[in-house]
Structure formats: C-alpha cells, structure tokens
Amino acid sequence: MKEDIFVIGVGMTRFGRWLERSLKSLVAEVVGDALKDANCRATDIEAAYFSNTTQSIMEGQHLIRGQIALREIGIESIPVTNVENACASGSTAFYQAVNHLRAGAADIALVVGAEKMYDADRQKSVAIFDGGWDVHQANVVTERLASIGAGVPTPAGRGDGVASPFMELYASLAKGHMRQFGTTERQLATVAAKNHRHSTLNPLSQYQNDISVDDVLAGKVIAWPLTLPMCSPISDGAAAAVLCTAHALRRHSDIRPVKVLGCVLASGSSRDWSDAERHLCRRAADKAYDEAGVAPQDISVAEVHDASAFAEIVQIENLRFCETGQGGWLSERGETALGGRIPVNPSGGLESKGHPIGATGLAQIYELVLQLRGEAGARQVDDARLAIAENGGGFIGVEEAAAVITILGR
C-alpha cells in the first residue's frame, strides 16, 4: 500500500513582467509563504526539488540552479534536485517529491518552480522555446504538423500571423480538430473569453481583463485560428508547495492538509494523430483515476495546460469530461465555466494567469489546494472535493513530450 502524501503549504507570486526582480527574490517570496502556510520552518525541510527551464538562456546559470536559489533562504545541506521537463517541469518536480516521500527517503519535502522569462533583450525571451522539440528534425516536425491541419483553409485576410513556432503547432492541431469534429473558431474564442473572465477574480493573475468572445475573435492573429487572447504570454513568477507524509502530518498543527490521491508522469509516444485513445495525457489520466480510485464524473474542478485555447479543448477530452471531439461544444455550452458542470481553469489558466514555464504546474497545485480548502474567494467552486491538474510540456511526434496528471482531494 502506498504511503499517503499531503500538501500542507502553498505559495505563489503574482505572475507578470518583473524586470526589476531577481529569480532569487521570487523564490524567497514563495518559499516563505509556503513555509508559513505549512506552519513549519526551513530547517524542517528534508529534501527539495527545484523546477526551472530558462535561467540557462536568460542568465547563463546552466547548472545547480536550485542549490543557489535556496541557499540564500537557509535551505542547504539537504538533497536538492534540479528538474527540467519543458512546460511540465513544475509538475514533474511535484511528482518526484511525492515519490521521494512515498519511498521513505524523507517526511517533508519542498517543491519550487520559478522563472524569469522577460529581459530587456527580447531575443533571449524568444530563444526560450527553441529547444522544446527535436532540434535535429525541426523541418520534419513542421511538415508533419502542417499535414494534420491540411484541408482547412485560412479565411481571407487572416493568414498573416506573428511568428511563433509553438502557436503554429497548436494552430495545425486545432485545424485538424476542426476538420475532423467540426470544432469552430468561435468555440476556441469561448474558451479564451471564459478564462479571461475567470482571471478577473484572481489577484495573482498576469492579466485581469474581461474580454468578450467577439473581442477575442477580433484580436491580432498569431497563427489562425488562434488570436492573441487565445494564447498564453511569457511570464515571470514562482510557485511552491510543501508536502509531507502521514507520519509527519501528526507533528503539525494549524494546517489545512490536502491529500495527493494520484500523481502520474507520462511521455509521448509514436502514435497516429487520429488515435486519441493513446494520447499521453489520456493514458496518464486513466492511470491517475485508477490510482486515486475515482472517476472523471467525480471531479469538482480542474486546472489544465491551456497554452492555447485549443489545448484546453483537447485536454478536457483527454480527462474524459466529454467524448473525443466534443470539447468545443462542452465549452460553448458553458459547462466548463464557474457555475458550470465541471469548472476548468478558475484561476484564469495559462492564457490569462500567465505561463512562467517552470512554475506553471505548481501554480495549478496552488489553485487547486485553495479550491479544496474553500479559500479561493470570488472564484471558489461550490463544495469542491476532488480536483485534477493536467500539465504538459515540449513536443514529440504529434503530442506533448511529457505530461503529469495530479488528483487531489479533501
């Protein structure tokens, strides 16, 4: 029988553009908040996992990032593991901490994700995404993705987008979904408008603007059918979580623990794009549901990796909230909005809350812990009892290179 693991503390900065702040200052803020929330001290931490993907490019800090960032706030001597798994880095660090505790190697662990993605030299920010796929086969990947979206014509006057390789990737996948299932540009806009509306209720969101569906459709084209409000921005920010075993839980008072019911890491495989049942996120979700002993219909609230509005549509299908191909219709009916059948991204999601790559997965954990505690304020989901997070990263074949599904409960 697996050891029960609990999240006992969380912290998160506001995401945004923080040119004047250092990575170390962001880390210090969230670790301090998470420790206070867990009612424990830095000396209580027995292991730490540090998620970061961009510091090598932005600052030349290629190695030992976690040891450097954590030492200044009194966390040293203990095992510190640095984690990079593209946009799934934060959740991968969380996964590793869960298993470290389950293995009996420690009783209390800290997980931190932090990024500084903005720089006065914009070329540095742009270069962040260059290594998110096989750099030796970039042309092959591009041609494969273009073929998925073939046969869906771009409307007149909507073809001149902004160069963004990953959004072009999402656009090709979106076109394939449109061709096969009848998904519409307006359904994509509904997802984005919903997430921007949710973000107005989140004081830590990078953007807090309520945008209508029509305004989303009228936005600057990035890669049709995706407009700017349908795409996640680059962001600075950090998030952290303190985890412990059931044994350690008995030593702490004045805490509000949330139980980790399932946490699964998967990698992409060689599959045909149309074989949705073998999508890595679906495989990982099915395994997480089994591990947690729950079903999709039991979930109260979800945070998914909406790097684009289309990504949310396909991920709610992968989490089995609806049949394959029905994600657009589920969203258009309002079932994924606050007050709907299964609220998705009450935080505002990556599209609006922001996307500091290494912190994103832990920001999802932060939101879901608040939801399960009943502490999410104006965006609180009524009687939230079970929550699921999907966090994917990189690209290989026709899907993400890595993905983590986490199920939490109260």
Phi, psi and omega in degrees: 000134183286145177297136175286133181240142183231146168268121182246352178204142178220156175207152180203137171278167165290137176277148179168208180250104186241068182299331185275353184255148177268161175300320181300322180291324177294317179296315181300320181296310186286325178293318177300317180294318182292319178295317178298318180296326181274356182055046177220174184249164178301326181289348177281340184287128183255345178201149180224143176238128187240120183256125178199141181237343193247348187297331177300314181286316188283324187234353183080010178274084187285332190227170175041042183295316182295316180301321181289314183291324186274335183299323184290346178248022171087012178252103182208173180075326180286166174298127175237123182246128178268134188236130172226120176213048183054219185290350176265014185298314183298315180287330175293320175299319178298314178302315181294321178295319177303313183286330174299316179290318179298330180284352180083013181282344179196167176252334181224131181226150177248137174237129182228137172233132182209144178215146165239102186258343178271144176208152177301330174271097185299334180298330176295316180297320180294323185291344183306322190269000185295331185258019183280358175216182182291106184293343180277348182230032184303317180293321178297316179299314181299315180295320179298315181292321179299326180292330178296322182269003182296145177093356176250102185290142175282130180302150180304134178081004183244012186268345183268086182268187177262133183301115179206097187306317183289327177286330173295323176300308179299323180297319178296317178295321178297318179298319177299321178293321178296317182293318187279325189239356180081014176301142186246159176300325180293325177295321175299317180294327178297319178299311182296316180298320178299314182292321176294324177295316178300322185294337178293346180260002184243107183293347180261003181285142179298315177245142182225049183245127176280116184241131181285163177302316181296323179292325176297315180297328182274359182292167178302132178286128174266307173202106187306134014267017184267126173258170185306314180293348177271000187240143178287147177272174165277154189209154166256146177162173181210157176211155183210157177215144173252127181243152177210165176277169176299325179299314180290330181303325182291344181270356185245142177238167179056044177233163181234080188289147173238131187274137173275108183272330180200143177208116188230132175251133178225158176242156181294158182228171176276101181222161173284142183303325184284349181274076186295332181295338181261007176303135185301326180290326177289317178299316180292322179296316179300319180292321180293319177300318179296317180297321182278342183071034179229172180238162180307322183289350178276343186289135181269325187203149182224146167241122181236163188277080182270062174303333168222163179300324179298323181301322178296319180300313183287330181284328175291335172288316180297327178280000177065034171282346177201174178288156175304131180094352184256005182298322178296317180292321178301318180291316182296329178282356178083012185285344180258004178273161173306130185093349180273185184297318181219089180301130181239131180057056174297341178290341190111347177067178180297328182300329186235319178295326181116170187214068170283102202319303185291343181263346190301311181297324179284332174295325175296317178298317178305311182297315185288328174297315177301316181299316183287335175277348185077029186244021185269006174065226186294341180259013182298131174276128183301129172052045180290122183242328179228139183223149180228141176238138174237123183225116182245161180205150179066186181209134177213134184066246180237021183207181178299151178281332181212150177205145176235132174247126180235134176242128180242153179213160176244000000 
